[in-house]
Amino acid sequence: MFDAGSLIRAHIRDLDAYEPIRPFEVLAEQLGRAPETIIKLDANENPYGPPDAVQAALAELEYPHIYPDPQCTALRQALAAHTGVPVDNLLAGAGADELIDLTMRLLLEPGDAILNCPPTFGMYQFDAGVNGARVVSVPRRADFSLDVEAVEAAVASESPKLLFLANPNNPDGSLTSRATLERLLALPLLFILDEAYIEFAEAGCSCLAMVAGSENLIVLRTFSKWAGLAGLRVGYSAFPTSLMAQLWKIKQPYNVSVSAQAAACAALKEIAVLDDIGAKLIAERERLATALETLPYLQPYPSQANFILCRVVKRSAHGVKDALAEDGILVRYFDKPGLRDHIRISVGRPEHTDRLMAALERLV
C-alpha cells in the first residue's frame, strides 16, 4: 500500500511543532466565560486595537474579489514616507513571521547554520528547522543580556550565515545597546534585527535607517503590536539592495491580503493616534512594573516592550497562571531552559492592570 508519509522530508519528520497561544474563543469556552469578560494579556497584542480609520477602511473595501497588489505598492510607498527607507529596500509580508521564513529560504542550504540567542522569539529556531538549517545557540546571561564574546567565538568556530536578534528581546523586553549592535554588525554574517517592539522602546534605538547603507543588515518590523493589526497579519522588512531582486523571485505573489494592505495604509495615516496609544501603553507598563514589585512572589524584569516578564519564586508559576485564568485573566507561562518558573504579562489598559493586581494580591 502506498504510504504518503514515507515521502516526508526527514528533517521535517523530526521537527517539533511550534506551540502558539490557543485561540481566544477556545480558551473562553474552556473557562466557561464570555469572551468579553476575559482580559487577554498573554500574546502582547494591543488592547486598544487599531485607529477608527482602519475599521472604516476595512468596511469600505471596494475590490475584495480582486487579487491584491503583489508588490504592495501603496503600502511600501507609505512605509517609505513613514520610515525614510527607500521604497526599493522595503518588502511587505504576512506578518514578520513570513519574512523570517522568506529570508531563510533565500539564503540557507540544508545544513547551513544560523546563530540564535535564547531565550528569545521561537520562530527563529522553528523556521531554521523547517529549512533544514543547524541552530547554533549562544544562551543569554541570567539578566538576559547578550554574551557578545561567546557570540563572536561561535561565529569563528561555526561559521553561521545568519544571526537573529530581537531588540527589544521577547520574552524579557531587554534592549541591546547601539555599541553592541555595531559590534555584531562587524561580524562576517548577515545580521537580522527584529524590531517588533521598537515603538515601545526609548527613542533613537532603531537601526532601520542603517539598512540602505549596509550590506549585512536586515531589519524586521510588524503592524501587530503598535498598530493593533495582529489579526490581519502584516509586517515589513528593510533589506540590503543586493537581496531585493532575488526576494521578489521567491515571494508568494499575493502574500499580503487586500484587507491587510488597506488596514496598514490607513494606520500609517494615523501616526498621531498610534503614538498616543503607544504613550499610554508605555505609561501603563511603568505603572504595572511598580505594582508588580510589591508582590513578594514575583520578580519583574525591566522592559522596553509592551510586556513584563516575571520570575515566580516560592510557588508554582504554572499555579499562578492557572489561578489568574480562573479569574478570567490570561498570561503566558514559560517552563523551558533559561525560563523556568516565569510568566509574561502583556500591558493592558489601566482597568486591566487594576483587575490583574487585585487577582495577584489575592494570591499573597
C-alpha positions, 0 to 999 in steps of 0.5 A: 500500500502506498504510504504518503508519509514515507515521502516526508522530508526527514528533517521535517519528520523530526521537527517539533511543532511550534506551540502558539497561544490557543485561540481566544474563543477556545480558551473562553469556552474552556473557562466557561466565560464570555469572551468579553469578560476575559482580559487577554494579556498573554500574546502582547497584542494591543488592547486598544486595537487599531485607529477608527480609520482602519475599521472604516477602511476595512468596511469600505473595501471596494475590490475584495474579489480582486487579487491584491497588489503583489508588490504592495505598492501603496503600502511600501510607498507609505512605509517609505514616507513613514520610515525614510527607507527607500521604497526599493529596500522595503518588502511587505509580508504576512506578518514578520513571521513570513519574512523570517521564513522568506529570508531563510529560504533565500539564503540557507542550504540544508545544513547551513547554520544560523546563530540564535540567542535564547531565550528569545522569539521561537520562530527563529529556531522553528523556521531554521528547522523547517529549512533544514538549517543547524541552530547554533545557540549562544544562551543569554546571561541570567539578566538576559543580556547578550554574551557578545564574546561567546557570540563572536567565538561561535561565529569563528568556530561555526561559521553561521550565515545568519544571526537573529536578534530581537531588540527589544528581546521577547520574552524579557523586553531587554534592549541591546545597546547601539555599541553592541549592535555595531559590534555584531554588525562587524561580524562576517554574517548577515545580521537580522534585527527584529524590531517588533517592539521598537515603538515601545522602546526609548527613542533613537534605538532603531537601526532601520535607517542603517539598512540602505547603507549596509550590506549585512543588515536586515531589519524586521518590523510588524503592524501587530503590536503598535498598530493593533493589526495582529489579526490581519497579519502584516509586517515589513522588512528593510533589506540590503539592495543586493537581496531585493531582486532575488526576494521578489523571485521567491515571494508568494505573489499575493502574500499580503491580503487586500484587507491587510494592505488597506488596514496598514495604509490607513494606520500609517495615516494615523501616526498621531493616534498610534503614538498616543496609544503607544504613550499610554501603553508605555505609561501603563507598563511603568505603572504595572512594573511598580505594582508588580514589585510589591508582590513578594512572589514575583520578580519583574524584569525591566522592559522596553516592550509592551510586556513584563516578564516575571520570575515566580519564586516560592510557588508554582508559576504554572499555579499562578497562571492557572489561578489568574485564568480562573479569574478570567485573566490570561498570561503566558507561562514559560517552563523551558531552559533559561525560563523556568518558573516565569510568566509574561504579562502583556500591558493592558489598559489601566482597568486591566492592570487594576483587575490583574493586581487585585487577582495577584494580591489575592494570591499573597 
